[in-house]
Amino acid sequence: MIISIKEIRNFLISILIPLLVGYCSSVIANLLSGLDVSTYYSQLIKPGFAPPGYIFPIVWTILYTLMGISSYIVMKKGYDLYKVKDAMFFYWLQLILNFMWSILFFGLDLRFTSLIVIIILLVIVLIMIFKFYKINKVAAYINIPYILWLIYALFLSYFIWIINK
């Protein structure tokens, strides 16, 4: 099977988009808070189950890459199909919410608001996975680590909000 340059380009773009979303949200959060995200995180009082700050960029790089791969798989089915457009709507919506979360939590110090956003994000990602599943099971399964991380992040965000009130 020969893979065309166009397919390679589309695959790489699919991966780069979520990576850029994550990077841009960190940059904006840094600018708004006057601190880099890792410094802000280190200054918070955290629950015992909180990971060290260096874990986040590793995990998010993996998750954004998996998001990109799953979106590529779905898009290969053909954007002209309604079910693909519908699934991709939820993909883009979750990327927007993901982008907003970092800015709200780190940049604007709105921990409760970011908690609400992560709850909505979790619901949207579940819907996205369900819609991806109807198109391609692998595209859905690839996002299971994302759901698991969001559940963990939800609990972490909740306890950070409570402890740092």
C-alpha positions in Angstrom: 0.0 0.0 0.0 1.4 3.3 -1.1 0.7 6.4 1.0 0.5 9.7 -0.8 2.2 12.9 0.2 -1.3 14.4 0.6 -2.3 11.7 3.1 0.9 12.2 5.1 0.4 15.9 5.1 -3.3 15.5 6.3 -2.2 13.1 9.0 0.5 15.5 10.3 -1.9 18.5 10.2 -4.4 16.4 12.2 -1.8 15.8 14.9 -0.4 19.4 14.8 -3.8 21.1 15.3 -4.5 19.8 18.8 -0.8 20.2 19.8 -1.0 23.8 18.7 -4.2 24.3 20.6 -2.6 23.0 23.8 0.5 25.1 23.2 -1.4 28.3 22.5 -3.6 27.9 25.6 -0.5 27.5 27.7 1.1 30.6 26.2 -2.1 32.7 26.7 -2.4 31.4 30.3 1.3 32.4 31.0 0.7 35.8 29.6 -2.5 36.4 31.6 -1.1 35.2 34.9 2.4 36.6 34.5 3.7 33.1 35.5 4.5 30.1 33.5 2.0 27.3 34.1 4.5 25.1 35.9 5.3 27.9 38.4 1.6 28.6 39.0 1.0 24.9 39.5 3.9 24.5 42.0 2.5 27.4 44.1 -0.9 25.7 44.6 -1.8 23.6 47.6 -2.5 20.2 46.0 -4.0 17.0 47.2 -1.7 14.0 47.8 -2.7 12.3 44.5 -1.6 15.3 42.4 1.2 14.5 40.0 4.4 16.5 39.8 4.2 19.3 37.3 6.6 17.7 34.7 4.0 15.0 34.1 1.4 17.3 32.5 3.3 18.3 29.3 4.2 14.6 28.7 0.6 13.4 29.2 -1.0 16.2 27.2 1.5 15.7 24.3 0.4 12.1 24.1 -3.3 12.9 24.5 -3.2 15.7 21.8 -1.4 13.3 19.5 -4.0 10.6 20.0 -6.8 13.2 19.5 -5.2 14.1 16.2 -4.8 10.5 15.0 -8.5 9.8 15.9 -9.7 12.9 14.0 -7.6 11.9 11.0 -9.2 8.4 11.0 -12.7 9.9 11.2 -12.0 12.5 8.5 -10.7 9.8 6.1 -14.3 8.5 6.0 -15.2 11.6 4.1 -16.2 15.0 5.4 -19.1 15.1 3.1 -20.9 12.4 5.2 -23.3 13.9 7.8 -22.1 11.6 10.5 -18.5 12.7 10.0 -19.5 16.4 10.1 -21.5 15.7 13.3 -18.6 13.8 15.0 -16.1 16.5 14.0 -18.4 19.2 15.4 -18.0 17.6 18.8 -14.2 17.1 18.2 -13.8 20.9 17.6 -16.1 21.8 20.5 -14.0 19.7 22.9 -10.8 21.3 21.5 -12.3 24.8 22.2 -13.3 23.7 25.8 -9.9 22.2 26.3 -8.3 25.4 25.1 -10.5 27.5 27.5 -9.8 25.3 30.5 -6.1 26.2 30.8 -6.8 29.8 30.3 -9.5 29.9 33.0 -7.6 27.8 35.5 -4.0 29.0 35.1 -4.4 32.4 33.3 -7.4 33.9 35.0 -7.3 31.9 38.3 -11.0 31.0 37.9 -10.8 27.6 39.5 -14.5 27.1 40.0 -15.4 28.2 36.4 -12.7 25.9 35.1 -14.2 23.1 37.1 -17.6 23.6 35.4 -15.8 23.7 32.0 -14.0 20.4 32.7 -17.4 18.8 33.5 -18.9 20.0 30.3 -15.7 19.0 28.4 -16.0 15.5 29.8 -19.6 15.2 28.6 -18.6 16.5 25.2 -15.7 14.1 24.9 -18.0 11.2 25.8 -20.4 12.3 23.0 -17.5 12.7 20.6 -16.3 9.2 21.4 -19.7 7.7 20.9 -20.0 9.5 17.5 -16.5 8.4 16.5 -17.4 4.8 17.5 -20.2 4.9 14.9 -17.7 5.8 12.2 -14.6 3.8 13.3 -14.1 1.9 16.5 -10.4 2.5 16.7 -10.9 6.2 16.5 -13.1 6.0 19.5 -10.9 3.6 21.5 -7.9 5.9 20.9 -9.6 8.5 23.1 -10.1 6.3 26.2 -6.9 7.6 27.8 -8.2 11.1 27.2 -11.5 10.3 29.1 -9.5 8.6 31.9 -7.2 11.7 32.2 -10.2 14.1 32.2 -11.8 12.1 35.0 -8.6 12.3 37.0 -8.2 16.0 36.1 -11.8 16.7 37.2 -11.1 15.2 40.7 -7.8 17.0 40.8 -9.4 20.4 39.8 -12.2 19.9 42.4 -9.8 19.2 45.2 -7.4 22.1 44.2 -10.5 24.4 44.1 -11.6 23.2 47.6 -8.1 23.3 49.2 -7.2 26.7 47.7 -10.5 28.6 48.4 
